Amino acid sequence: MKPQLITGIPLQEKGSFHDTESIRLAKDFEDIVDLYKTLKDRLLSVNYWNYYASGVGADFKLHDKNGNLKKRLPEKGDFIRIDIPGPGNFEVRGFDWVEITDMYENLSANNEILEQLIIECKPSGIPGKINMHTAHFYTGDASSTFIIARGKDFIKAGIYGRNETPNMDAQIADKARNLAIALGGMVGISKIQWKILTDGLVEFRSW
């Protein structure tokens, strides 16, 4: 199985990858527009991802460039703190961090996609810390790209992981932990978690 070639997603060059998507169909155009607005609100509500996707396991919190918890909408240059189940990153108090490196919207992206929002994240150091090496179980070459889209009769949420290799630039305890989590991702465990999130975003189970 090969990774999809999608505009806005980095090319797969090394390590593992995943393409995780969930789609909801609707016949009425006005319903699709309203559903997309709700989907967009949910994607931008980073602090509530675990609420929308009950069972995802991980907890996500949005932070600004100085490391302060942020309760407004995400922007390029913000950071997301991830608390995944199991042993945490010892060196950085149990958390993993990613930076929002790109974020933009497209209208009429192609004949199938009428509107979409793209958020690209990459493993990072702790925001506000100088010369901090990557505080994540993947190296800084990895990426996770979140895309929500609206077509004529559907909405879609996708998460696309690329170039996922374990971060071995860490303390001995964290090396073992990062390797174990990365290997879990390679056999599909992390994709299961991402699938719970994309399903939760489009299915609106709390309605």
C-alpha positions as CSV (number, residue, x, y, z in Angstrom):
1,M,0.0,0.0,0.0
2,K,1.4,3.4,-1.0
3,P,0.6,6.8,0.6
4,Q,-1.8,9.0,-1.2
5,L,-0.3,11.9,-3.2
6,I,-2.4,14.9,-1.9
7,T,-1.5,18.5,-2.5
8,G,-0.5,20.1,0.8
9,I,0.9,16.9,2.3
10,P,4.7,16.3,2.5
11,L,6.0,13.5,0.3
12,Q,6.7,10.2,2.0
13,E,10.5,9.6,2.0
14,K,11.3,7.4,5.0
15,G,9.9,5.5,7.9
16,S,6.2,4.7,8.2
17,F,3.1,6.6,7.1
18,H,-0.7,6.4,7.4
19,D,-3.7,7.8,5.6
20,T,-6.7,8.0,7.9
21,E,-10.0,9.3,6.6
22,S,-13.7,9.4,7.6
23,I,-16.5,10.5,5.3
24,R,-20.1,11.5,6.0
25,L,-22.6,11.7,3.2
26,A,-25.6,14.0,2.8
27,K,-27.9,14.7,-0.1
28,D,-29.0,18.3,0.7
29,F,-26.5,21.0,-0.2
30,E,-27.5,23.2,2.7
31,D,-27.0,20.3,5.1
32,I,-23.5,19.8,3.7
33,V,-22.6,23.5,4.2
34,D,-23.9,23.4,7.8
35,L,-22.2,20.1,8.6
36,Y,-18.9,21.5,7.2
37,K,-19.2,24.6,9.5
38,T,-19.6,22.3,12.5
39,L,-16.8,20.1,11.4
40,K,-14.5,23.2,11.0
41,D,-15.5,24.4,14.5
42,R,-14.6,21.0,15.9
43,L,-11.2,20.7,14.2
44,L,-10.3,24.2,15.4
45,S,-11.3,23.3,19.0
46,V,-8.1,21.5,19.7
47,N,-8.7,21.5,23.5
48,Y,-11.9,19.5,23.0
49,W,-10.7,16.8,20.5
50,N,-10.9,14.1,23.2
51,Y,-14.4,15.1,24.0
52,Y,-15.6,14.9,20.4
53,A,-13.8,11.6,19.9
54,S,-14.6,9.7,23.1
55,G,-12.1,6.8,23.4
56,V,-9.2,8.4,21.4
57,G,-7.1,7.9,24.5
58,A,-4.8,10.9,24.0
59,D,-5.5,14.4,25.4
60,F,-4.6,17.5,23.3
61,K,-4.1,21.1,24.6
62,L,-3.3,24.1,22.5
63,H,-0.5,26.4,23.6
64,D,1.0,29.6,22.2
65,K,4.7,30.2,21.3
66,N,5.6,30.9,24.9
67,G,4.0,27.7,26.2
68,N,0.9,29.3,27.7
69,L,-2.4,27.4,27.4
70,K,-4.4,29.0,24.6
71,K,-8.3,29.0,24.6
72,R,-8.6,30.8,21.3
73,L,-8.4,29.5,17.7
74,P,-5.2,27.8,16.6
75,E,-2.8,29.7,14.4
76,K,0.4,28.9,12.5
77,G,3.2,29.0,15.1
78,D,1.1,27.6,17.9
79,F,1.9,24.3,19.6
80,I,-0.2,21.3,20.6
81,R,0.7,19.4,23.8
82,I,-0.1,15.7,23.5
83,D,-0.6,13.4,26.5
84,I,-0.8,9.8,25.2
85,P,-1.8,6.8,27.2
86,G,1.0,4.9,28.9
87,P,4.5,6.0,30.0
88,G,5.1,9.7,29.1
89,N,8.2,11.4,27.9
90,F,10.3,11.5,31.1
91,E,12.5,14.4,30.1
92,V,9.6,16.7,29.3
93,R,7.3,15.7,32.2
94,G,5.3,13.1,30.3
95,F,4.2,15.1,27.2
96,D,4.9,15.2,23.5
97,W,4.8,18.4,21.5
98,V,4.1,19.4,17.9
99,E,4.2,22.8,16.2
100,I,1.5,24.0,13.8
101,T,3.9,24.7,10.9
102,D,1.2,25.6,8.2
103,M,-2.5,26.4,8.2
104,Y,-4.6,27.6,5.4
105,E,-8.0,27.2,3.6
106,N,-8.7,26.5,-0.1
107,L,-11.9,27.2,-1.9
108,S,-12.7,25.0,-5.0
109,A,-9.5,23.0,-4.5
110,N,-10.5,20.7,-7.4
111,N,-13.6,19.3,-9.1
112,E,-14.4,17.1,-6.1
113,I,-13.4,19.3,-3.2
114,L,-15.3,22.6,-3.0
115,E,-13.7,23.8,0.3
116,Q,-11.1,22.5,2.7
117,L,-8.9,23.5,5.7
118,I,-5.4,22.2,6.1
119,I,-3.3,22.1,9.3
120,E,0.2,20.7,9.2
121,C,2.0,19.8,12.4
122,K,5.5,18.6,13.0
123,P,7.3,17.3,16.2
124,S,8.9,20.2,18.1
125,G,10.7,21.1,21.3
126,I,8.8,22.6,24.2
127,P,7.5,26.1,23.3
128,G,9.4,28.9,25.0
129,K,12.5,26.8,25.7
130,I,15.7,27.7,23.9
131,N,17.8,25.0,22.2
132,M,15.3,22.3,23.3
133,H,15.6,19.2,21.1
134,T,12.5,17.4,19.7
135,A,10.1,16.5,22.5
136,H,8.2,13.8,20.7
137,F,8.4,10.1,20.0
138,Y,9.0,10.8,16.3
139,T,11.8,12.9,14.8
140,G,11.4,16.4,13.5
141,D,11.2,15.0,10.0
142,A,7.8,13.5,10.6
143,S,4.5,15.3,10.0
144,S,0.8,15.0,10.7
145,T,-1.5,16.9,8.3
146,F,-5.1,17.4,9.3
147,I,-7.5,18.1,6.4
148,I,-11.3,18.7,6.5
149,A,-13.1,19.0,3.2
150,R,-16.5,19.6,1.8
151,G,-17.8,18.2,-1.6
152,K,-21.2,18.4,-3.2
153,D,-22.6,15.6,-1.1
154,F,-20.1,14.8,1.6
155,I,-17.8,16.1,4.3
156,K,-14.5,14.4,5.1
157,A,-11.9,14.5,7.9
158,G,-8.4,13.1,7.2
159,I,-5.2,12.8,9.1
160,Y,-2.1,11.9,7.1
161,G,1.2,10.9,8.8
162,R,4.4,11.0,6.8
163,N,8.1,10.1,7.4
164,E,7.5,8.6,10.9
165,T,10.7,7.4,12.4
166,P,11.5,7.0,16.2
167,N,13.2,9.9,17.9
168,M,16.4,8.5,19.3
169,D,17.9,11.9,20.3
170,A,16.7,11.5,23.9
171,Q,17.7,10.1,27.3
172,I,18.0,6.3,27.6
173,A,14.6,5.8,29.2
174,D,12.9,8.0,26.5
175,K,14.7,6.2,23.7
176,A,13.1,2.9,24.7
177,R,9.7,4.6,25.1
178,N,9.9,6.4,21.8
179,L,11.0,3.3,20.0
180,A,8.1,1.3,21.5
181,I,5.5,4.0,20.5
182,A,6.9,4.4,17.0
183,L,6.8,0.6,16.5
184,G,3.2,0.6,17.6
185,G,2.5,3.3,15.0
186,M,4.2,1.2,12.3
187,V,1.9,-1.8,13.0
188,G,-1.2,0.4,13.0
189,I,-2.0,1.2,16.6
190,S,-1.7,4.9,16.2
191,K,-3.9,4.8,13.1
192,I,-6.6,3.2,15.1
193,Q,-6.4,6.2,17.5
194,W,-6.5,8.7,14.6
195,K,-9.5,6.8,13.1
196,I,-11.4,7.2,16.3
197,L,-10.8,11.0,16.1
198,T,-11.7,11.4,12.4
199,D,-14.9,9.3,13.0
200,G,-15.8,11.4,16.0
201,L,-15.3,14.7,14.1
202,V,-17.6,13.8,11.2
203,E,-20.2,11.6,13.0
204,F,-21.2,14.2,15.6
205,R,-22.0,11.5,18.2
206,S,-22.7,14.0,20.9
207,W,-25.7,15.4,19.0
